[in-house]
C-alpha cells in the first residue's frame, strides 16, 4: 500500500446536525482561511495517530501535499481527503476511532470559530466569561454528565518516558479502573496513553461498559501529541490556558507521572490555583508518582517547587513512589472527600464552578522573545502569583520545543532568555538539566538543543 491515501468520508451522529451557516464557516475559505487552515492542521495530526515524531515543523513540511476539503450537502457535509497517512486506514477504510476523532476536531474547530471567538456571547476579557466559554465547549462536546458521581481522574505526564515508567502508568491506570474511576489525559502517547490502557483492563474485569477516556488537547500541541487510540471522547480547546482550566474544572483527583516541561507547566498552573487564598477550602487530591527509577526525578521536582513556591506548595500534593495500588487506593478515598465537599458547598460534580482561577492564569500568553524576557520571576512575589509567571516560562519552553511556530521562532531568533534570582536559577537549571539528560524534552533526535537560556 502507498504511504498516502485519498478518500471521502461522512459524519455519523451529531455532525449530521451542522447548520448550513456552520458548514459555510469552513467552506467559505475566502472569509475563513485561518479557521480552515487550523482545521486542516489538526485533521492531519489526528490522521497521523501513532506517529512518534514531536517536531511539528518537520511533520507539517513532510505532508505539504495533504488536503482536506469540505463539500456541502443539504443534510450536512462530506470530507474529501487527499494524501492522508496510510496508517489511518485498514483495507482502504478509515479506522473508526480515527474517524470519530477527525469529526470531533471538526465539531470543536467550528464551534470555537463561530460561537466562541467571533461571538459577543462570551466576554473573553473577564474571568467569568472565559470559564463560561470552557463550560460551553465541554457541554457542546457532550462530556458533562450531571448524573455521574465524582470519578474523573486527570493524569498528567510526559510523552517521552521510559518503558519502565510507561508500564508503571499502566499499572496505576489498572488499579484506577478496578475502582470504577474514569481517566482524563492530554490524549497523547506515553504517560497520557498508559493510564488509559491500564484502566481499560480494570474496567473490563469489572464489566464496566460505559467507561470514559477523555482527551483534552489544543491546536498548538496536537501535531506533537496526536490523540492516542484509547481516547473515546476528544475535545479541542482554543489554547493551552483553556485546556488547563478544563482539566481542573473536570478533575476529582489528579495523578502526575514523570514528564518534561509540559508536565511542569501543568503542575505550576495547578499549584498557582490551589495556593490562591480563595481556594483554601477546595478539596482536590494530587499525587505525584512513578516507579523506583523515577525517585531522582521527583526529588529534583519537589526541590524546585519548594524553592520556587515555598513549602506551602508541597502541602498540596503527595509523592508516592513505586506503589501503584496505593496510589489508586489513596485517590479513591480522597475522591469520596471531594464528593462530600461538593455536596456541602452546593457545587456540581461534573464541573467545579466554585474553584477560583486567577484571571492571570486564564489570559493566553503570547510567546515571543520579548514577552519571555519580561516575565517577573521575583521570589518576593506571593507564591500563587510567581506560579503564574513560572507557568508562562515553561509554556514558552514547550512552544520552542514542539510547536510549529515556536520551533521556527527559535531557528530564526535564537533561544528564549529567562531572568531570575540565583537561588531560583540554580533550582531551575537543576530541574531542566535533569529532564534534558533523561531525554524528557523531545522524542526526536539524539541530542536536545535547548530553546532557552537562564540568566
N, C-alpha and C positions, 0 to 999 in steps of 0.2 A: 504493500500500500504506500502511496505517496505520503510525504510528511505534511501535506496540505489537503484540505477537503473543502468542497463547496456544496452548500445545501440550503434548503428553505425549511424553516420551522415556524410553527404557530403556537400560541399560548393555549393552555387549558386552565380553566378556573377563573380566578379574579381578573386576569389580564384581558379576558374577553369583554370585560365591562368598561374598558377605557372609553372615554368620550371622544368625539371627533376633535374637540379642542385639545385634549391631551395628546392624541395621536399627531395633530398638527404641530405641537410643540417640538416634536423630533423630526417630522418630515419636512418642515419648512426651514431647511438649513440656512437659507439666506438670512433669516432673522435669529435663528437659534444655533449658530455654528458652534459656539462654546459648549452648549448643552449636548449637541450631537457628538462632538469630539470627546467629551467626558464619557458619554455612554460607550463610544467605540473602544476607548482605552480600558474601561472597566470590563466590558464584554470580552475583550481579548484576554485579559488577565484570568477571567473565570474559565474560558475555554482552554487555558493553559494549566489548569489544575493538575498538580503533581510535579510541576516544574520546581527545580531546586536552585534556580539562578535568582539571586536577590539584587542584581544590578538592573534596576528598572530601565535605565537609559539603553543599555545593551539589549535588553529584552525587546523594547519597542523598535529599536533600529533593525533588529533581526526579523521583524514582522511588518515591515513597511507595506507589503503587498496585501495585508489583511484589510477586508472591507466588510461592513455590515450595513445594509440598507433596510429602512422601514417602509414597507409597502402598505398603503392604506386600503382597507376594505370596509364595507358597511358595518360589519359587526366587530371590528377591532383592527387587527394588524397582522402582518406576516413579516418575519425577518428573513432577508436574503443575504446569506453569508458566503463570502468568497475567501479562499485560502486560510481556513481555520486550522489550528493544530490538529493533526490526525489523532492524537491521544484522547481527544474528546469524543471519539466515535468508536462504536463496535459494530462490525458488519455494515458500515455505512449509516448507522443510526446513532444519533447523539445520545450519550449516556444520560439517563433520566435525571440523575442528581445534578449534573451539569446544566441540563436544560432548565431545571427548576431554578438554579442559581442565576442563570442568564436572565430569566424573566423577573427574578427578584431585583436584579440590578436595574432592569428597565423600569420596573414599578417605582423604585426609590429615586432614581435619577429624574424621572418625570415629575414625581411628587415634590422633590426638592426644588426643581427648576420652575414649576408652575405654582405651587402652593406655599412654599417656604421663602425662597429667595426673592421672588418677584411679587410678593403679596403684601398688602398692608395689614393682613390679618395678624401677623406676629411682629411685635416690637423687638427686633433683634438688638436694639440699643439698650435694653433693660434686662435684668436678670430673670424676672418672671416671664418675659416674652421668650427668652432663649429656652428656659425649662419647658414652657408650653410647646415650643416647636419640637423639642426632643420627644415629649409625650406623644404628639400627633404623628410623628414619623413612626414611632413604635406601634402606635394604635393602628395606623394605616397598614403596617406590615402584619397585623393581626397576631402579635405575640403578647399582648396584655390581656390576661385572663383573670377576671375578678373572682372566679370560682376556685382557683388553685391556692392551696396552703403555701406558706413560705418554704421553698425548697430549691431555690436557684443559687448555685454556687458559681461565682465568677472565678475562672482560673487564668492567671497570667503567667507568662514565662517566655523564654526566647525560642525563636525558630532554629537557631544554631546551637543545639545542645548535644551532649554526648549520648551514645546509645544507652549507657547506664542510667543517665538522667531521664531519657525518654521512657525507658521501661519502668522507672520509678513513678513517673507521672501517670502511666497507665495503671499501675498498682493502686495509686491513690484514687484514680477515677473508678476503678473496680469497686473499691470499698464505699465510695460515694454512691455508686449505682445500687449496691446491695441495700443501701438505706433509703432508696427511692428518691435520691436527690438528682436534680437536673444540672446540666453543665452549660455554662456560657463562657466563650473564649473570644479571642481576636480572630478566630476562624482559620488561621494559617497552619503551617506544619509544626513539628517539634512539640513544645510544651503546650501548644494550642490544640494539637490533634490527639496527643497521648491520653489526656484525661477523658476525652470523648470515647475513644476506642475502649478504654478500660470500663467506663460507665456502661457502655453498650452491653458488655458481657454480664455485668452485675444486674442490669435491668432485665436481660434475657433470663437469667437464673430466677429472678423474682416474677417473671412473666408480666413485666410492665410493658405494655404495648404503645403507650402514648408518651414515652419519654421525649424530652426536648433537648436538642443540642443546638444552642443558639450561637450564631456567629455574627459579631459586630465588627464592621470594618469601615474604611473611609477611602475616597478616591485616590488620595496620595500614596496610600500604602498597599493597595490591593494587588498591584503588579508584583511587589516583592513578597507578598503573603497571600497568594490566591486561596480561595476557600478550600478547606480540606473536605474530602468526600463524606465525612461523618456529619457535617452540618446539615440539619434539616429545616432550619429557619435562619435565613441570611438577611441581614439588614445593612444597608449602606447609609452611614451618617454623613452630613456635609463636610465635616472637618474633624480633626483629632480631638478638639475640645468637646464637641457634642458627643463624639464617640465615648470619651471618658465619662462624661456625665451620664450617658445611657447605662454604662456599666454599673455605676454607683446607684442609680435610681432602681435598677432591676435586682441588684445583689441582695441576698440574705446572708451571705458569707463570702469571703474571698480567700483563695489559696494562691500563693505566689511561688512558682518554681524558679530555678536558676534562669537567668536571661541576660540580655545585653542592655544597651542604653534605653531601648524602648520600654523594657520592663521597669527600669529605674524611673523613667518618666511617669509610668503609671503609679508606682509607689509614691512618688513625690506628690502627684495630684491627689491621691487618696489621703496621705497624711496631711497635706495642706488643708483639706476639707475637714478631716477629723479633729485637727488641732484648733480649728476655729472655735472660740468660746461658745458660739451659738449652737454647736453640735455636741456639747458636753453630755447631754442626756441620750445621745443616739447609741443604739446597740448595733454594731456591725463587726462581727468577729473576723480577724485577719490572721492567717497563718503563713509563715514563710517556711518552705520545706524543700528537701531534696535528699538524695542518698548520702551515705557517709563520705563519698568522694567530693561532695559539694560543701563540706564543712568550712574550708578556707574561703570559698566564695561568700558564704553568708556571714562569716566573721568580718570580712572586709566591708560588706554592705552594711552590716549593723554598726560598725565603727564609723563609717561615713555618715550614716543617718544621725547618730548620736552627736557627732561633731557639728554637722550642718544644722540640725534642727533641735538638738537638746535631748536630754534623757526622757522628757515627756513624750516625745515621738515614739520611743521604744515601748512605752506602756500601752500603745495602741495595737501592737502585734505580738504574736508568739513565734518563736523559732523552734521547729520540731524537725530533727534530723534523723533520717533512716527509719521512720516508724509510720508507714503508710496507713495502717489500720487505725492507729492512734489519731492521725490527722483527721480521718473521716469521723471517728467517734467523737472527738473534741468538737468538731464543726457541727455535727448533728445535735449535740447537746446545746451548743451555743445558739443554734438557729431556733430552738424552742424558746430561748430567751428573747430572740428578735420578735417572734410571734407575740409574746406577752407584751413587749414594749409597744409594738404597733397597735395592739388592741387597747392598751392603756391610753395611748396618745390619740387614738382615733385615726391613725394613718392607714393608707391602703397597703395590702400585702403585695400587690403587683407593681407598684410604682411608689417609691419613697418620696412623697411630696414634702415632708417636713424637714428633710435633710437640707441644710443651708450650704449652698455652693457659692463661694465668693465670686462676684462679677469678674474680678481679675482672672479667675480660673476659666471663666466661660468665654471671654473675648478671644477670638482666633489670633494667634501670634504670627505676624508676618515675618518669616525668617529671612533676614538679609544680613550681610556682614555688619552693617551699621546697627541694626536692632540687637544683634547678639552682643556686640561690643558695648552697647549701652545698658545691658542688664545689671541691675543693682544687686550684688551678692554680699552686701554688708551684713556680717553676723549680728550686728546690733539691731537689725530689723526684728519685729515679732516673728516667732517661729512659723506661723501659718502664712506670713507674707513672704518671707525668704523662700519658702517652699514653692510659691508661685513662680518666682524668677528662676529657681533651680530647675523646676519642671520645664520652663521655657528653654533653658540652656540644653537640657537633654533632648528636647523636641528638635532643636536645631541640629544636634548631632545625628539624630535619626534621619532628618531631612538630608543631611550631607552624606549619610551612609547609603541610603536605599531609595530615596525618592528621585524620580527622573530629573525634575528641575533643580533639585539640590545638588545632585551629582554634577550636573553641568555647571552650576554656580561655583562649586569648588574647583572644577577644572579650569574655569575662566579666571577666578579672582583669588584662589588660594584658600587656605583653611580659615575657619572662624577663630576669633580671639575671645576667650573668656577671662574676665578680670575678677579676682577675688583675693582675700587676705591670705597670708602664708599658711595659716592652720587649715583653712578650708581647702586651699590649693593642694596641700600635701595629701589630705584625705581624698580629694577629687582625683588627683594624679594616681594615687594608690588603687582606687576603685577602677578607673578607666584602664590603667595598665594591666590590672588583673584580668579584666574582661577581654582586652586585646590579646594578651598572652594565652588565654584559654580558648581563643577562637570564637568569642561570643559576639563579635561586631558584625561579621558578614559570613555568608556561606561561600561566596565565590572567591577564588584566588588563594594563593598560598600565604601571602603576606598582606597584612592590613595596613593601609596608609591612612593615618588619622586625618579627619576632616576638621580638626580643631587644634588650638594651642591654648594652654592655660598660662596666663601671665599675671 
